[in-house]
Amino acid sequence: MNSETTVLLPTKGLVALVTGGASGLGKATVEFLINRGLKVAIVDLPSSNGADVAKSCGENCLFIPANVTSENEIKAAFETLRENFGRVDVIVNCAGILIPGKLYDTVKKEMQSLKEIEDTVNVVNVIGTMNVIQFACQMMAENEKDKDGQRGVIINVSSICAYDDNSLHAYSASKGAISSMTSPLAFEFARHGIRFMAIAPGIFSTPMIANLNLNNSEVTESIMLNPKRFGKPVEFAALVHHIIENRYLNGEVIRLDGGLRLQQ
């Protein structure tokens, strides 16, 4: 085995927790990691099909029903994770929601409900992510450091909406928060051997995007660069896996969008 191979972290046997793992990018990530020998806990709403996903993935996959916005439920989720798998090495925060709406629609002359913005978009996408992070850091800090002084990695999900022109104002703000916390978290937890990364996906073929009723052919022809198609969830999952195994990736947001640049 050459030096280029050994520098990458062997991922078989690592323990990952994936929020929002019952569908979309999260589900693809769960399946990808399971196929590469990781043990994976899915954290998703009780009403999700997380149990079915876990069952299809086999004995190394566990479903833990919980709402990421609940401190008590996430605390209990990590306790369940400890009881079943004993540790956590990887966190992938895929849980999130997207509600179309402008702060003020000049055509309809309507405002988006401030409570809707606060209670649904930012509470789930920002507070929910931070809630998981704090419990993850507590448990991950118990791991013994590896030869590079590492204890684990936490991967959050931003969006190209945090950077490009679009009309999803509240959603963009929530994903901008995810991007902006990446470097400070990496700096703060460097001494504890915990890496922080974020992925900013473009347009992927997921239930969330399907709810926007986008016309695939029109979108791909007008704004997609190369390749001219929506992203495949497995391509997101593959990047997650590479971030896990490449310990030199830290404190950065990676755009995964096929060169797409949104414009109004």
N, C-alpha and C positions, 0 to 999 in steps of 0.2 A: 504493500500500500504506500503510495507516494505522499510527499508532504502536502501537496495540494488537496488531497483527499482527507488526510487526518486533521487538517486545520478546521474542518467543518464539524460541528457538534453532531454526534450520532443521536438520532431522535427516537430510535426504538426504545420503548420502555418509559419514556417521559410521560408525565401526566399533564393534560391540558383541560382547561375549563373554557367552554365557548358559550357566551350569552347569545340569545337569539339563534340558537343552533337548530331549531326545528324547521327552518325554511330558508330559502334564498342563499345568500352568501355564507351564512352561518352553517347551514346544513351541508353545503358543499365542502366547507372547511372541516366539519366533523368527519365526513366520509373520507376525505383525503388523508387526514391525520390517522384515522383508524387503519387505513390501508398501508400506512407506513409504520405501523407498530406502536403507535402511541395509545395510551389509555385516555379516554375523553369523557368528560362530564358535560352534558347539555343542560344549560340553565335557560328556561323559557317559561312562558305563562302556562298555568295549569290547563288552560283551554287549547293549547297548541297540540300538535301531533308529535311532540317530543318523545313520548313513550314509544310510538311506532318507529321513529327514526332510530332510537337507541336499540330497540329490539332487532331491527334489520342490520344493525352494525355489529351485533354479537356481544359476548360477555365483557369485552373491554370498554363498553360504552354504557354510560349511566345517565338516566334522565332525572333531573332535580327540578321539580316545578317551583318557580319563584318569580317574583316581580322585581326587576332590578331597582325600582324606585323605593322598595321597602328595605329599611335597614335591618329589621328583624329577620325578614325572609332571606336576605343575602347572607347574613350571619349564620343562619341555620343551614344554608346551602353549602357554605364552606365547612361546616361541622360534618355534614353528610359526606362531602368530598373526602375529608380526612378519615372518616370511619371506613370508607370503601377503598380508597386508593392511597391513603397515608400521607400524601404530599401534593404540591402543585408546582409545576415548572413553567407552565405557559398559560397565559390568559389571552383570549381573543374576544374583544368586546364588539360583537356584531349587533346586539340589541339596539333597535332604533325605529323611529317612525317618520314618515313624511306626509304632511298634510298640505296639499296645494293651497296657496293663498298669498296675496300681496298684503302688506301692511295697510295700503290704501289703493283700491282699484279705481282709477280715474274714469274708467268707462262705466262701470256699474255704480260708481260712487258709494262704494261699500268699504268698511274697515274689517280687517280680520279681528276676531274676538281676542282681546288681550289675555283673557283667562285660557282660551284655547291655546294660544302661543305658550303661555307659562306652564299650564298643567299637562299638556300633551307633548309638544315638541321639545322644549328645553328641559323639562323635568326628566323625560325619558332619555333623550340624547346626551344631555350634559350631566345632570345630577345622577342619573342611573349609572352612567359610565364611571363617575367619580366614586360612587358608592361601592361598586365592585372593586375598583382599584385599591381603596383603603383596606378592605378585608384581604385582598390578594397580597398586598405588600406585607401585611401582618403574618400571613401564613408562609409566604415565599421566603421571608427573612430567616425562617427556621432551617432552610436547606443548607447543607454544607456547600461551601464554595468549590467550584471546579478548578482546573489548572489555570484558568484565566481569571479566577476570582469571581466567577459568575454564579448567581443563584437562580436566575430565570429571566423571562422576558414577558412584557405586557404589550399587546398589540391592540391599538384602538382604531376605530374606523371613522375617518373624516369623509370628505366628499369634494369633488371638483367644484361643487357649488360654493365652497368656502373661498374660492379664488376667482371664478369667472362670472361674467354677467348672466343673471337669470332673475326670474321673478319670484323665486321661493325664498322670500326674505327671512322669515323666522327659521326655516330649515338651514339656510346658509349661515345664519348667525350661530346656530347650535353646532354646526360642523366646523365653523371657524374657531369656536372654543376648543374643540377637540384638537385641532391642529396647533393652536397656540399653547396648549398645556404640554405638548410633547417634549420640547426642549427643557423647560423648567423641571419636569418630572425626571427626565434622564439625568439632569445635573444633580438634583436632590438625592436620588437613590443610587447614584454611581458608587458611592462608598459602601453601599449594601450589596452591590453586585447584581442589581436589577436593571435590565435594559428596558427602554420605552421606545416604541416605534408606532407610527400611524400610517395607514393606507388611505389614500383619497381616490376612491373608485370613480370611474366615469359612468356611462350608461351600461348597465348589465341586465341580462335577461333574468329578472327576478320578479316575484309577486309584487314587490313595492313599485317597481317600474311599470308593471302591467296595470296597476291601479291608476296610473296617470293617463292611460288610453293613448299612448303615443303611437303614431303610425310608423312602424318600423322602417318601411321602404323610404318614406319621405325623410325621416330623420337621418338615416344612413347616407342617403344621397346628398343631403344638404349640408350636414355638419360633420359627419364622421370622416376622419382623415385616412388612416391606414392601420388595420384593415377596416373596410367599410361594413361593419356589423356591430351589433351590441357585444359587449364583453360576455364571456362564458364564466359562470361561477367557479368552475374548476381552475380558471386562470387566476382568480383571486386567491383561491385556496393554495395554489402552487406557490404564490408569492409569500403567503403566510408561512408555509413550511420552510421556504428559503430564509426568511427572517429568523426563524427559530434556529436553524442550523448555522447561520452566518453570524457569529458573535461580534463581528466588527460593525454591524449595522446597529446604530444607536442614536436616539435623539433626532430622528429625521422623519419627515412625511414624504411618502413615495406616491406620486400620481400614477395610477394604473388606468389609462384612458385611451390608449391607441392614438395619442396625439390630439384628442378632442379638445377644442376650446369653445366653450359655450358663448353665445351672444344672443342678445334680445332681438 
